[in-house]
Amino acid sequence: MWVDLLDPEVEQAFAIEPGRLRRQVLALESDYSHVVIDEIQKVPALLDVVHGLIENDRVPQHFVLTGSSARKLKAGGANLLAGRAVVRQLFPLFDSEINSGQDIESTLRWGSLPRIVTGPEEGRDDELRAYAFTYLKEEVLAEQLIRKLDPFRKFLQIAAQSNAKIINFAKISAQVGVDAKTVRSYYSILEDTLIGFFLESWHSSVRKRLRQAPKFYFFDPGVVRALAQQLRVLPLPSTSYFGELFEQHVIREIVHRNASLNLDMQFGYLLTDRDVEIDLVVQRPSLPLCLVEIKSTDRVSEHDASALIQFSQDFPGAQCLLLSRDPVAQMIGTVRAVPWRQGIDELTKI
C-alpha cells in the first residue's frame, strides 16, 4: 500500500482525518506486506496512527515511513516511534554502486543522484537546477522553515560556494544581511533537511575541539555546484577546483558509508595556527586513530605526505593514510599511500 503525501488531495484527506489510515490498513488483511507513507513529515499525526496499528492492532504489515526533513517532526513534538523504528538515511549513489558507470571526473561535475547517473548527459544541468529550486519550494518554503525566502536563497549560494571550508558565521551574515544567529539556524535547516553535514574541528578534548569553527559539506557535488551557480565551471584534473571537489567527494563517501553501515565512526579535521591541515581524522571503535590526507594527484610524492608526517608526532600510534588517484600503493616514511577507492574500502570495511 502506497500513501503519497506529495499528492495534495491525499495529503488533505489524511490531514483532515488521520484515522482514515487505520481503517484502510485494517481493511487490507493480507493483501499487502508493506505500507509505505512517503513524505511523512507533511502529516505528522499519522505517526500516532502507525504507533497504534503496531502496538494495539498488531497488524502484520511492515511500515516504511520516508521523508526529506526531520525538522518539522521535531518542532511539532511528533511521535518519532522511539524503540519501534529503525532509522536509515538514503544517500546519493556510492562510488561502488555506480559500478564504473561514470568516471570520477563525471561524478565531480554532475554528482551521483540516481536520476543524474542513469539519465542522459544532455539536460543534467537543468535537472540539477530544478532540484535546487524544488528544495527551496518544497522543503523550505512549503514547510515554513523560514519566514523570508530571499535571505535564505542568498545564503544557499554563499554556503555552497563555501562548501567544505571553515565556516565564518560573521562574514556570511554580513554578506546575507542577517545576524550570525540566523546564519547558524540556516545551517541547521540544511542539516535537518539532509542537504549536508558538519565536520567539527578535532581535539582529544571536547572543550578544545569546540574552539574552532566547523566545516559544512553538502551531500552531492552536482547539487552544490548548482546551488553555487558553478555548473558551467569545468572541474579539470590538475586544477585547484578539481582538487577541492575530489577531496570533498572522498570525505562525503567515507562519512556517508559510515552512516549507511552503522560503523559508529567519528570524524573531524585538524588545523594548526600555521595553517597546516589534515583533511580528515577518523576515530574507529577499538581501532587506532587514523589521520587521512587527500590529494587529487595521479602521482604522489614525499611532499604530499609532509603534513601527515608532521602531525603523526603529536598522535603516537595513529595510522597515517594518504589517498590519491595514484594507482600504485607505497610507503612514504610512516605514511601509507594507497589509491583512493582502496583506502575508502579499508576504512569502511565491516
C-alpha positions as CSV (number, residue, x, y, z in Angstrom):
1,M,0.0,0.0,0.0
2,W,1.5,3.3,-1.0
3,V,0.4,6.6,0.5
4,D,1.9,9.6,-1.4
5,L,1.6,12.7,0.7
6,L,3.1,14.8,-2.2
7,D,-0.3,14.4,-3.8
8,P,-2.3,17.4,-2.5
9,E,-5.6,15.5,-2.4
10,V,-4.1,12.6,-0.4
11,E,-2.3,15.0,2.0
12,Q,-5.5,17.0,2.6
13,A,-7.6,13.8,3.2
14,F,-5.2,12.4,5.8
15,A,-4.5,15.9,7.4
16,I,-8.3,16.3,8.0
17,E,-8.8,12.7,9.2
18,P,-5.6,10.8,10.2
19,G,-7.7,7.9,11.5
20,R,-8.5,7.1,7.8
21,L,-5.2,5.4,7.6
22,R,-6.1,2.9,10.3
23,R,-9.3,1.9,8.6
24,Q,-7.6,1.4,5.3
25,V,-4.8,-0.7,6.8
26,L,-7.2,-2.9,8.7
27,A,-9.2,-3.5,5.5
28,L,-6.0,-4.8,3.8
29,E,-6.0,-8.1,5.6
30,S,-3.0,-9.9,4.0
31,D,-3.2,-8.2,0.6
32,Y,0.0,-6.2,1.2
33,S,3.1,-6.9,3.2
34,H,4.2,-3.3,3.5
35,V,2.6,0.1,4.0
36,V,4.7,2.9,2.6
37,I,4.0,6.5,3.6
38,D,6.1,9.0,1.6
39,E,6.9,12.4,3.0
40,I,5.6,11.6,6.4
41,Q,6.6,15.0,7.8
42,K,3.7,16.6,5.9
43,V,1.1,14.9,8.2
44,P,2.9,14.1,11.5
45,A,-0.3,12.9,13.1
46,L,-0.1,9.7,11.0
47,L,2.8,8.6,13.2
48,D,0.4,8.2,16.1
49,V,-1.9,6.1,13.9
50,V,1.0,3.9,12.8
51,H,2.0,3.6,16.5
52,G,-1.5,2.4,17.3
53,L,-1.6,-0.1,14.4
54,I,1.7,-1.6,15.6
55,E,1.0,-1.7,19.4
56,N,-2.7,-2.1,19.7
57,D,-3.9,-3.7,16.4
58,R,-0.8,-5.9,15.9
59,V,-1.2,-5.7,12.1
60,P,1.1,-8.0,10.1
61,Q,2.2,-5.3,7.7
62,H,5.6,-3.6,7.9
63,F,5.6,0.2,7.8
64,V,8.1,2.2,5.7
65,L,8.0,5.9,6.5
66,T,10.0,8.2,4.3
67,G,10.7,11.9,4.5
68,S,13.2,14.5,3.5
69,S,13.1,16.6,6.7
70,A,13.1,15.8,10.3
71,R,12.9,19.4,11.3
72,K,9.1,19.7,11.1
73,L,8.6,16.5,13.0
74,K,10.9,17.6,15.8
75,A,9.5,21.1,16.1
76,G,5.9,19.7,16.3
77,G,6.7,17.2,19.0
78,A,5.6,14.3,16.7
79,N,5.7,10.7,17.8
80,L,9.0,9.5,16.5
81,L,8.3,5.9,17.3
82,A,11.3,5.6,19.6
83,G,12.3,2.0,20.1
84,R,9.9,0.8,17.4
85,A,11.5,2.2,14.3
86,V,14.8,1.6,12.6
87,V,16.2,4.8,11.1
88,R,18.0,4.7,7.7
89,Q,19.3,7.5,5.6
90,L,19.4,7.3,1.8
91,F,22.3,9.0,0.2
92,P,23.3,9.7,-3.4
93,L,24.8,6.6,-5.1
94,F,28.1,5.4,-3.6
95,D,31.0,5.1,-5.9
96,S,30.7,1.3,-5.7
97,E,27.0,1.4,-6.6
98,I,27.7,3.2,-9.9
99,N,29.8,0.2,-11.0
100,S,32.1,2.4,-13.1
101,G,29.1,3.7,-14.9
102,Q,30.8,7.1,-14.8
103,D,34.4,8.2,-14.1
104,I,35.5,10.4,-11.2
105,E,35.6,13.4,-13.5
106,S,31.9,13.0,-14.3
107,T,31.0,12.4,-10.7
108,L,32.7,15.6,-9.6
109,R,31.0,17.5,-12.4
110,W,27.4,16.1,-12.2
111,G,27.2,14.3,-8.8
112,S,25.7,10.9,-8.2
113,L,22.0,11.4,-7.7
114,P,20.3,8.3,-9.3
115,R,18.4,10.3,-12.0
116,I,21.6,12.1,-12.9
117,V,23.7,9.0,-13.2
118,T,21.2,6.9,-15.1
119,G,19.9,9.7,-17.4
120,P,21.4,11.2,-20.5
121,E,24.1,13.8,-20.0
122,E,22.1,16.3,-22.1
123,G,19.9,18.2,-19.7
124,R,21.8,17.3,-16.5
125,D,22.4,21.0,-15.7
126,D,18.6,21.7,-15.9
127,E,17.9,18.7,-13.7
128,L,20.3,19.9,-11.0
129,R,18.9,23.5,-11.2
130,A,15.4,22.1,-10.9
131,Y,16.5,20.1,-7.8
132,A,17.8,23.2,-6.2
133,F,14.6,25.1,-7.0
134,T,12.4,22.2,-5.7
135,Y,14.4,22.1,-2.5
136,L,13.6,25.8,-1.9
137,K,9.9,25.4,-2.8
138,E,9.0,22.1,-1.3
139,E,11.3,21.7,1.7
140,V,11.9,25.2,2.9
141,L,9.0,27.4,1.8
142,A,6.2,24.9,1.9
143,E,7.3,23.5,5.3
144,Q,7.5,27.1,6.7
145,L,11.1,26.6,7.9
146,I,11.8,30.3,7.4
147,R,9.8,33.5,7.3
148,K,11.6,35.2,4.4
149,L,12.9,33.3,1.4
150,D,15.2,35.9,-0.2
151,P,17.9,35.9,2.5
152,F,17.9,32.1,2.6
153,R,18.2,31.9,-1.1
154,K,21.2,34.2,-1.0
155,F,22.6,32.2,2.0
156,L,22.3,29.0,0.0
157,Q,24.5,30.3,-2.8
158,I,27.2,31.7,-0.4
159,A,27.1,28.5,1.7
160,A,27.5,26.4,-1.4
161,Q,30.5,28.5,-2.5
162,S,31.9,28.0,1.0
163,N,31.4,24.2,0.8
164,A,34.0,22.2,2.8
165,K,35.6,25.4,4.1
166,I,35.7,26.6,7.8
167,I,32.5,28.5,8.4
168,N,32.9,32.2,9.1
169,F,29.5,33.0,10.5
170,A,30.1,36.7,10.9
171,K,31.3,37.1,7.3
172,I,28.4,35.1,5.9
173,S,25.9,37.1,8.0
174,A,27.3,40.4,6.6
175,Q,27.0,39.0,3.0
176,V,23.5,37.7,3.5
177,G,22.2,40.7,5.6
178,V,21.1,38.7,8.6
179,D,22.6,38.2,12.0
180,A,25.0,35.4,12.8
181,K,22.4,33.6,14.9
182,T,20.1,33.4,11.9
183,V,23.0,32.0,9.7
184,R,23.5,29.3,12.3
185,S,19.8,28.4,12.1
186,Y,20.1,28.3,8.3
187,Y,22.9,25.8,8.5
188,S,20.7,23.8,10.9
189,I,18.0,23.7,8.3
190,L,20.4,22.3,5.8
191,E,21.4,19.6,8.2
192,D,17.8,18.7,9.2
193,T,16.7,18.5,5.6
194,L,19.6,16.2,4.9
195,I,21.4,18.6,2.5
196,G,24.7,18.2,4.2
197,F,26.6,17.6,7.4
198,F,29.0,19.4,9.8
199,L,32.7,18.3,10.2
200,E,34.0,19.6,13.6
201,S,37.5,20.6,14.5
202,W,39.2,17.6,16.1
203,H,40.8,17.5,19.5
204,S,41.1,14.8,22.1
205,S,39.4,17.3,24.5
206,V,35.8,18.1,23.5
207,R,36.1,21.5,25.1
208,K,39.1,22.4,23.0
209,R,37.5,20.8,19.9
210,L,34.7,23.4,20.0
211,R,37.1,26.4,19.9
212,Q,37.5,26.0,16.1
213,A,34.5,26.6,13.8
214,P,33.2,23.6,11.9
215,K,33.1,22.9,8.2
216,F,29.9,22.1,6.3
217,Y,29.8,19.5,3.5
218,F,26.9,19.4,1.0
219,F,25.7,15.9,0.3
220,D,26.3,15.9,-3.5
221,P,28.8,17.7,-5.8
222,G,26.3,18.2,-8.6
223,V,23.8,19.8,-6.2
224,V,26.3,22.0,-4.5
225,R,27.6,23.2,-7.9
226,A,24.1,24.1,-8.9
227,L,23.4,26.0,-5.7
228,A,26.7,27.8,-6.1
229,Q,25.8,28.6,-9.8
230,Q,29.1,26.9,-10.9
231,L,27.7,24.3,-13.3
232,R,29.5,26.0,-16.2
233,V,32.8,25.8,-14.5
234,L,34.5,22.5,-15.6
235,P,36.4,20.6,-12.9
236,L,39.5,19.7,-14.9
237,P,42.2,17.5,-13.5
238,S,45.3,19.3,-12.2
239,T,43.3,22.4,-11.3
240,S,42.7,23.6,-7.8
241,Y,38.9,23.4,-8.3
242,F,39.2,19.7,-9.3
243,G,41.3,19.1,-6.2
244,E,38.7,20.7,-3.9
245,L,35.9,18.7,-5.3
246,F,37.9,15.5,-5.2
247,E,38.7,16.0,-1.5
248,Q,35.1,16.7,-0.7
249,H,33.9,13.7,-2.7
250,V,36.2,11.3,-0.8
251,I,35.2,12.7,2.6
252,R,31.5,12.5,1.8
253,E,31.9,8.9,0.6
254,I,33.5,7.9,3.9
255,V,31.0,9.8,6.1
256,H,28.0,8.5,4.1
257,R,29.2,4.9,4.2
258,N,29.8,5.1,7.9
259,A,26.1,6.2,8.4
260,S,24.8,3.7,6.0
261,L,26.7,0.7,7.5
262,N,26.3,1.9,11.2
263,L,30.1,1.8,11.7
264,D,29.9,4.3,14.7
265,M,33.0,6.2,13.5
266,Q,33.6,9.8,14.5
267,F,35.1,12.4,12.2
268,G,36.9,15.7,12.4
269,Y,39.6,17.8,10.8
270,L,42.9,19.3,12.1
271,L,44.2,22.8,11.6
272,T,47.2,24.4,13.3
273,D,47.8,28.2,13.7
274,R,50.3,27.9,10.9
275,D,47.6,26.6,8.5
276,V,48.9,23.1,8.4
277,E,45.8,20.9,7.9
278,I,44.8,17.3,8.0
279,D,41.7,16.7,5.8
280,L,40.0,14.0,7.9
281,V,40.5,12.5,11.3
282,V,38.8,9.1,11.8
283,Q,38.1,7.6,15.2
284,R,37.0,3.9,14.8
285,P,35.7,1.7,17.6
286,S,38.5,-0.5,19.0
287,L,41.0,0.7,16.3
288,P,43.8,3.2,16.3
289,L,43.0,6.8,15.3
290,C,43.5,7.4,11.6
291,L,44.8,10.6,10.0
292,V,43.7,10.9,6.4
293,E,45.1,13.3,3.8
294,I,43.5,13.5,0.3
295,K,45.3,14.6,-2.8
296,S,43.9,14.6,-6.4
297,T,47.3,14.0,-7.9
298,D,47.8,10.8,-10.0
299,R,51.4,10.6,-8.8
300,V,52.1,11.1,-5.1
301,S,55.4,12.5,-3.7
302,E,57.1,12.9,-0.4
303,H,55.8,16.5,-0.3
304,D,52.2,15.2,-0.4
305,A,52.8,13.3,2.9
306,S,54.5,16.1,4.8
307,A,51.5,17.3,6.8
308,L,50.8,13.7,7.9
309,I,54.4,13.1,8.9
310,Q,54.3,16.4,10.9
311,F,51.1,15.5,12.7
312,S,52.0,11.9,13.4
313,Q,54.5,13.1,16.0
314,D,51.6,14.5,18.0
315,F,49.4,11.4,17.7
316,P,51.7,8.4,18.6
317,G,50.1,5.1,17.5
318,A,47.9,6.8,14.9
319,Q,47.7,5.4,11.4
320,C,48.5,7.8,8.6
321,L,46.7,7.3,5.3
322,L,47.3,9.3,2.1
323,L,44.5,8.8,-0.5
324,S,45.0,9.9,-4.1
325,R,44.4,9.0,-7.8
326,D,47.9,7.3,-7.9
327,P,47.2,3.7,-8.8
328,V,50.3,2.4,-7.0
329,A,50.4,1.8,-3.3
330,Q,53.6,2.8,-1.5
331,M,55.1,3.7,1.9
332,I,56.4,7.2,2.5
333,G,58.1,7.1,5.9
334,T,55.3,6.2,8.3
335,V,52.6,7.2,5.8
336,R,50.8,4.6,3.7
337,A,49.7,6.0,0.3
338,V,47.0,4.0,-1.4
339,P,44.5,4.5,-4.3
340,W,41.5,6.4,-3.0
341,R,38.9,3.7,-3.7
342,Q,41.1,1.1,-1.9
343,G,41.5,3.5,1.1
344,I,37.8,4.1,1.4
345,D,37.1,0.3,1.3
346,E,39.7,-0.3,4.0
347,L,38.4,2.4,6.3
348,T,34.8,1.3,6.0
349,K,35.1,-2.4,5.9
350,I,32.9,-4.3,8.3
